[in-house]
Amino acid sequence: METALVPFLAILLALGAASALGQEDAEKSPFADPDMKPAYTPQCHEVRALTRDRETGETRVDFSVTGPLALVHFDGTLAYLGLCGTPPDPKVLCVTYQTNDMKVGDVVTVAGGYSRPNPDFIVLDPCLAQRAEEPAQ
């Protein structure tokens, strides 16, 4: 009886994976499971279209984007890195623990837990940031 159950479970798992993959175009998705690298990292001008209708869910999903920093602020505990936001692009705020000497104007790639308080504002928390020219970690 157990041997008959194994192929059945394999089919169920394959169908579940196929339906999950079918929810988004994996080649053009800036979203990924927590702590995983998305298949695609968009530039700021692509963010609105790629995140349209994407709600903040109960389960964490990560988002990534590359663009020039418009804000670098450290309050002694947390670092806030802001990028994008030139209309019609939504602003993206990366909440992390250090600025790593990043300055306004540096082109960075940020990735972290996606939330969308409103259509014009995305928060990534927790978030990691690195200069775009640095090798991926």
C-alpha positions in Angstrom: 0.0 0.0 0.0 2.8 2.4 0.8 4.4 2.0 -2.6 1.2 3.1 -4.3 1.1 6.2 -2.1 4.5 7.4 -3.2 3.6 8.2 -6.9 0.4 9.8 -5.8 2.2 12.1 -3.4 4.7 13.0 -6.0 1.9 14.0 -8.4 0.3 16.1 -5.8 3.5 17.9 -5.0 4.2 18.5 -8.7 0.8 19.9 -9.3 1.1 22.2 -6.3 4.5 23.5 -7.5 3.2 24.0 -11.0 0.2 26.0 -9.8 2.4 28.2 -7.5 4.8 28.9 -10.4 1.8 29.8 -12.6 0.8 32.6 -10.3 3.6 34.8 -11.5 5.9 35.0 -14.5 9.0 33.7 -12.7 11.4 35.2 -15.3 10.1 38.8 -14.7 9.2 38.6 -11.0 10.9 40.8 -8.5 9.3 38.7 -5.7 10.8 35.6 -4.0 10.3 33.5 -0.9 11.9 34.9 2.2 15.7 35.2 2.1 15.8 34.0 -1.5 17.1 36.0 -4.5 14.3 37.0 -6.9 14.7 35.8 -10.5 14.6 39.4 -11.7 15.7 42.7 -10.1 13.9 45.6 -11.7 15.0 49.3 -12.0 12.8 52.0 -10.3 10.9 52.8 -13.5 9.6 49.2 -13.6 8.4 48.9 -10.0 4.8 50.3 -10.4 3.9 47.9 -13.2 5.6 44.9 -11.6 3.9 45.4 -8.2 0.4 46.5 -9.5 -2.3 44.6 -7.6 0.3 42.9 -5.4 -1.1 43.1 -1.9 0.8 42.6 1.3 -0.1 39.1 2.4 0.0 37.2 5.7 3.1 35.4 4.6 6.4 37.2 4.0 7.5 37.6 0.5 10.7 39.4 -0.5 11.0 42.1 -3.2 14.1 43.5 -4.8 14.9 46.6 -6.8 17.9 48.6 -8.1 18.2 52.4 -8.2 20.0 55.5 -6.9 19.6 56.3 -3.2 17.5 59.4 -2.5 17.6 59.1 1.3 20.2 57.7 3.7 19.4 58.1 7.4 20.7 56.4 10.5 18.9 57.0 13.9 21.5 55.2 16.0 19.7 51.9 15.8 18.2 51.5 12.4 19.3 52.7 8.9 16.7 53.9 6.4 17.6 53.8 2.7 15.2 55.4 0.3 15.2 55.0 -3.4 12.9 55.4 -6.4 9.9 57.7 -5.9 10.3 60.0 -9.0 6.7 60.1 -10.2 5.1 57.9 -11.3 7.4 55.4 -9.5 6.5 54.5 -5.9 9.0 55.3 -3.2 10.9 52.3 -1.7 12.2 52.3 1.9 14.7 49.7 3.0 14.9 49.3 6.8 18.2 47.8 7.8 20.8 48.1 10.5 23.7 50.0 8.9 24.4 52.4 6.0 27.7 50.8 5.0 28.9 54.3 4.1 26.3 54.5 1.3 25.5 58.0 0.2 22.7 59.7 -1.6 23.2 59.1 -5.3 24.9 55.7 -4.9 23.2 53.0 -7.1 22.2 50.1 -4.8 20.2 46.9 -4.9 17.9 46.4 -2.0 15.9 43.2 -1.1 13.7 42.5 1.8 10.3 41.7 3.2 7.7 43.4 1.1 4.8 45.5 2.4 2.7 48.2 0.7 1.1 50.7 3.0 -0.2 52.6 0.0 0.1 52.5 -3.8 2.9 55.1 -3.8 5.0 53.6 -1.0 6.8 50.2 -0.5 8.6 49.2 2.7 11.2 46.4 2.7 11.7 45.3 6.3 14.0 43.5 7.1 16.1 44.6 4.2 19.6 44.1 2.9 21.3 46.6 0.6 24.5 46.5 -1.5 26.0 48.8 -4.1 24.9 47.6 -7.5 28.5 47.1 -8.7 29.3 44.7 -5.7 29.0 41.0 -6.4 25.8 39.4 -5.1 26.1 37.7 -1.7 
